[in-house]
Amino acid sequence: MKNAYDDVVEKLKKHLELEEKSIRKYFRVLPKLKSGVLKEVLRSVLIDSIAHREILKAIIKVLSRISKEEFIIELEKIPQNYEDLTKIVRTLKEHLEAEEKTIKETLSIAEQVEIYSIREILRTLFEDEIRHHTVLKNIINVFEEYSKGYK
């Protein structure tokens, strides 16, 4: 039986292959670089590529094998009890609050830098932090919605 997401999964698998290829190349290139700054920047791109790979693998797994109902059951396995769930939510909220100030400052700092490539890297960091923020908020919402079943 054809899964509704088969086409999407195939495209994501191709993207995953590209990420894996990039990761291998970064690992080969990094030791050859003499510039410490360039090495650090490229290392951060490598780390992002590794994160992208892991996210893609998880999404492919969900879309290729798990129905929406099974995904909800999978989510229900995460918290073990109300106390654990509360601690997870509190920790994530604390992280969000701490990160909010940094997010605002990053863009402001970027605008003060006259070196184009550095300014653009800082803007990219800002955009990444915004995305992380959104993902964390969504996770918190899922946990809070789920915790209603404990009350």
Order of alpha helices (4+ residues) and beta strands (2+ residues): alpha-alpha-alpha-alpha-alpha
